[in-house]
């Protein structure tokens, strides 16, 4: 197995319940829904949702014929399955973003919301995503913004050691990173993405405001100010819509079967053989489990 950076694993976590459903995050959820509506294509063939968790955003991608729901945690994916159901529309995959188990140029869209902040090597993760996208595919990326107004004020007042104006990421809690918007733009540009739209999101992420103003009103106000992201980004969350430039390889043939999406994450072979409870790689002899409708590419069975 190739050495990869550490992974933030939500296995066994009640994150969906404790953070989103009971954590007072309705405003943030509504604001992110507005941003996604602005950026998402109305329809498409097959989308890759990276860091999908328990499927909070997945219903917002209903215009796509198929959605690959990817997370590192199988317990999060089981919750997504319970919410979304088992059908041909949703393909559930447990995998490391640093070792994506997909053939190149498969997807005509991808999203990565509230996930990059767990990546200690963001360029490596982004390069994996770029490989699996078709020419002209849309990539919607949300990232935690190092250059947010709160961090700038804390830095100026001497209450914070790290400098929000420098380009390097800051790890404020283990495996939780904030990124400078310019660094994100640089990385995407180097990988062959062109940025089409930038939105500043979560302007009103303040406890006292959320206590006195309804989430619906705050989100509507946030939606009004989101387009200012084209000029400046001082909010804690930033959404970027990027598009892949054309490549010589071009797009793959259309979706034919689930197994034809995959490659072996250990050796890169695209000739996986499907069995009842696993996928087998003839090249390196790796077996990858298929349990309860979830394709598990985190560790080989043997």
C-alpha distance (Angstrom), angle and dihedral (degrees) to the residues before:
residue distance angle dihedral
X1 . . .
X2 3.78 . .
X3 3.79 115.0 .
X4 3.78 110.3 -109.7
X5 3.80 134.9 176.9
X6 3.82 118.8 -84.1
X7 3.79 118.9 -79.5
X8 3.81 128.3 -135.3
X9 3.79 101.6 -130.5
X10 3.83 120.9 -158.4
X11 3.81 92.5 -174.3
X12 3.79 108.6 149.6
X13 3.81 92.4 5.3
X14 3.81 124.8 142.2
X15 3.81 88.8 -150.2
X16 3.80 95.5 134.5
X17 3.80 92.4 53.6
X18 3.81 101.3 35.6
X19 3.81 98.6 39.6
X20 3.79 105.7 30.4
X21 3.78 108.6 21.8
X22 3.82 99.8 34.9
X23 3.81 102.0 17.3
X24 3.80 100.5 80.5
X25 3.82 94.0 -108.0
X26 3.82 99.8 132.8
X27 3.81 91.5 111.9
X28 3.81 92.9 52.7
X29 3.79 91.4 46.9
X30 3.81 92.5 50.8
X31 3.82 92.4 45.8
X32 3.81 91.4 51.3
X33 3.81 90.3 48.8
X34 3.82 89.2 56.2
X35 3.81 91.1 50.3
X36 3.80 92.2 49.2
X37 3.82 92.3 49.7
X38 3.80 88.9 54.4
X39 3.79 94.0 50.5
X40 3.79 108.0 32.0
X41 3.79 121.8 98.5
X42 3.79 109.8 -118.4
X43 3.78 91.7 -121.7
X44 3.77 143.4 -2.7
X45 3.79 145.4 161.1
X46 3.80 106.4 -107.9
X47 3.79 130.6 -1.4
X48 3.80 130.4 -166.8
X49 3.81 114.2 -144.0
X50 3.81 107.6 -163.3
X51 3.79 117.8 -158.8
X52 3.78 90.9 9.6
X53 3.80 94.4 164.5
X54 3.80 111.8 -178.6
X55 3.81 92.7 -12.4
X56 3.81 99.1 -94.1
X57 3.81 93.3 151.4
X58 3.80 100.2 27.3
X59 3.84 96.6 94.4
X60 3.82 87.6 57.8
X61 3.82 88.8 67.3
X62 3.81 93.9 59.7
X63 3.82 92.5 127.9
X64 3.80 90.5 73.0
X65 3.78 120.0 88.5
X66 3.81 92.9 -139.7
X67 3.80 132.6 16.1
X68 3.79 124.9 -164.1
X69 3.81 104.6 -148.1
X70 3.81 105.6 -155.3
X71 3.78 130.1 -175.8
X72 3.80 135.9 143.6
X73 3.81 92.2 -126.2
X74 3.80 119.0 76.6
X75 3.81 90.9 -164.0
X76 3.81 89.7 57.6
X77 3.81 89.5 48.4
X78 3.80 90.8 49.4
X79 3.81 88.1 55.4
X80 3.80 89.5 49.1
X81 3.80 89.3 50.5
X82 3.79 90.9 51.3
X83 3.81 90.2 51.5
X84 3.80 99.5 40.9
X85 3.78 100.9 29.7
X86 3.78 130.6 -137.2
X87 3.76 113.4 -69.1
X88 3.78 140.4 130.0
X89 3.82 88.9 -94.6
X90 3.82 95.7 68.4
X91 3.81 124.7 53.8
X92 3.81 113.4 -170.4
X93 3.81 117.2 -149.0
X94 3.81 130.7 177.8
X95 3.79 108.3 -157.9
X96 3.79 146.8 135.1
X97 3.82 111.5 -102.3
X98 3.81 88.2 -141.5
X99 3.85 87.9 60.3
X100 3.78 106.0 35.5
X101 3.83 111.6 -172.0
X102 3.81 96.4 -144.9
X103 3.77 133.5 108.2
X104 3.79 115.6 -112.3
X105 3.81 121.6 -86.7
X106 3.80 97.4 14.5
X107 3.81 106.3 129.4
X108 3.79 131.6 64.2
X109 3.82 91.9 -161.0
X110 3.79 141.0 14.5
X111 3.78 137.1 -175.1
X112 3.78 130.4 -160.7
X113 3.82 111.4 -175.4
X114 3.82 123.6 174.7
X115 3.80 90.8 -11.5
X116 3.81 110.0 92.2
X117 3.80 89.8 69.6
X118 3.82 87.6 72.5
X119 3.82 92.8 55.9
X120 3.81 115.9 101.2
X121 3.82 88.5 -174.8
X122 3.80 102.6 39.5
X123 3.85 96.0 169.4
X124 3.81 90.4 55.4
X125 3.80 91.5 50.8
X126 3.80 92.3 46.8
X127 3.80 91.7 49.5
X128 3.81 90.1 55.5
X129 3.79 89.7 52.7
X130 3.79 92.4 48.1
X131 3.81 90.6 54.5
X132 3.79 94.4 58.3
X133 3.81 96.9 46.6
X134 3.78 124.1 95.5
X135 3.81 121.6 -124.1
X136 3.80 108.6 -79.9
X137 3.81 92.0 17.2
X138 3.81 118.7 149.9
X139 3.79 120.0 -122.3
X140 3.81 118.8 -167.2
X141 3.79 112.2 -163.8
X142 3.79 128.3 -176.4
X143 3.79 118.8 -166.5
X144 3.79 137.8 179.0
X145 3.79 106.5 -107.9
X146 3.79 119.6 -129.0
X147 3.81 90.6 -168.8
X148 3.79 95.4 62.3
X149 3.80 120.5 141.3
X150 3.80 94.9 -113.0
X151 3.82 93.3 55.0
X152 3.82 91.1 46.6
X153 3.81 92.1 53.1
X154 3.80 92.6 45.2
X155 3.80 90.2 50.7
X156 3.81 93.2 49.3
X157 3.83 90.7 48.0
X158 3.81 92.3 51.0
X159 3.82 93.5 -114.4
X160 3.80 94.3 117.5
X161 3.81 130.3 50.2
X162 3.80 100.7 -157.5
X163 3.78 121.4 79.6
X164 3.84 114.5 -122.8
X165 3.81 91.7 -160.3
X166 3.83 97.1 63.5
X167 3.80 119.5 91.9
X168 3.81 101.2 -128.3
X169 3.84 117.8 98.4
X170 3.79 119.1 -105.2
X171 3.82 121.3 -138.8
X172 3.81 102.9 -148.4
X173 3.83 93.5 171.2
X174 3.80 126.4 13.1
X175 3.83 108.2 -69.7
X176 3.81 91.7 -2.1
X177 3.80 113.2 112.3
X178 3.78 137.0 -179.2
X179 3.82 118.3 -152.7
X180 3.78 134.1 -153.6
X181 3.84 111.6 -119.5
X182 3.80 91.7 -130.0
X183 3.80 91.2 54.0
X184 3.81 89.7 53.0
X185 3.81 91.0 49.5
X186 3.80 90.7 49.1
X187 3.79 93.8 50.5
X188 3.79 93.5 47.2
X189 3.79 91.7 47.6
X190 3.80 92.1 50.6
X191 3.80 89.8 53.0
X192 3.79 93.6 52.9
X193 3.79 101.1 -98.6
X194 3.78 122.7 137.1
X195 3.81 115.2 -150.9
X196 3.80 113.6 -130.1
X197 3.80 102.8 172.1
X198 3.80 139.9 11.5
X199 3.80 124.3 -166.6
X200 3.80 128.2 -169.6
X201 3.82 107.2 -140.4
X202 3.82 136.8 -171.2
X203 3.80 98.1 28.6
X204 3.81 91.0 162.9
X205 3.82 102.0 45.6
X206 3.80 92.5 141.2
X207 3.79 123.6 124.9
X208 3.79 97.2 -136.9
X209 3.83 92.4 50.4
X210 3.79 91.7 50.0
X211 3.79 89.8 51.2
X212 3.81 96.0 53.6
X213 3.84 103.2 32.2
X214 3.79 125.1 54.1
X215 3.79 118.1 -108.1
X216 3.80 90.3 -122.7
X217 3.81 93.1 57.3
X218 3.81 94.1 42.9
X219 3.81 90.8 50.4
X220 3.81 91.4 49.4
X221 3.81 89.6 51.9
X222 3.78 90.0 47.1
X223 3.79 90.2 51.5
X224 3.79 89.6 53.6
X225 3.81 91.8 55.5
X226 3.82 99.0 37.8
X227 3.85 95.1 92.4
X228 3.83 89.1 63.2
X229 3.81 84.1 80.9
X230 3.79 86.7 84.7
X231 3.83 87.3 68.5
X232 3.81 105.4 30.3
X233 3.80 139.8 -5.2
X234 3.81 116.2 -146.4
X235 3.81 99.1 138.0
X236 3.83 123.5 104.8
X237 3.81 90.7 -115.5
X238 3.81 129.3 44.4
X239 3.81 128.0 -172.5
X240 3.81 120.8 -155.1
X241 3.79 126.9 -169.3
X242 3.79 110.2 -156.3
X243 3.78 132.1 175.6
X244 3.79 128.9 -148.3
X245 3.75 116.0 -119.2
X246 3.80 117.0 -130.2
X247 3.79 119.2 -85.8
X248 3.78 132.8 -161.2
X249 3.79 91.4 -114.7
X250 3.80 93.3 60.9
X251 3.78 127.3 -168.8
X252 3.78 124.0 -37.3
X253 3.80 122.0 -118.1
X254 3.80 115.1 -78.2
X255 3.80 123.1 -78.5
X256 3.81 112.0 -69.9
X257 3.81 105.4 160.3
X258 3.79 139.1 -9.1
X259 3.80 95.0 -111.8
X260 3.80 90.4 56.0
X261 3.81 89.7 63.7
X262 3.77 92.4 63.9
X263 3.76 139.9 80.3
X264 3.78 128.7 -178.1
X265 3.83 107.9 -90.8
X266 3.82 90.3 -151.3
X267 3.81 102.1 52.6
X268 3.82 103.8 7.1
X269 3.81 95.5 -121.1
X270 3.80 113.8 156.7
X271 3.79 95.2 -160.0
X272 3.78 101.0 88.9
X273 3.79 117.3 164.0
X274 3.79 119.1 -139.8
X275 3.79 122.4 -133.6
X276 3.78 131.1 170.4
X277 3.81 97.2 -90.7
X278 3.81 105.0 13.7
X279 3.79 148.1 22.6
X280 3.79 116.0 -118.3
X281 3.80 126.3 -149.7
X282 3.84 110.1 -150.3
X283 3.81 91.5 -166.0
X284 3.81 100.5 59.7
X285 3.83 98.4 10.5
X286 3.81 92.9 -120.9
X287 3.79 119.4 153.6
X288 3.80 119.7 -153.4
X289 3.80 118.2 -159.8
X290 3.79 125.9 -120.1
X291 3.81 107.5 -162.7
X292 3.79 127.1 172.0
X293 3.79 91.7 -18.6
X294 3.84 94.4 -49.0
X295 3.81 120.8 118.5
X296 3.81 105.1 -143.3
X297 3.82 115.1 -156.7
X298 3.80 98.3 159.8
X299 3.81 97.4 98.4
X300 3.79 130.7 1.2
X301 3.79 117.6 -110.6
X302 3.79 91.2 -127.9
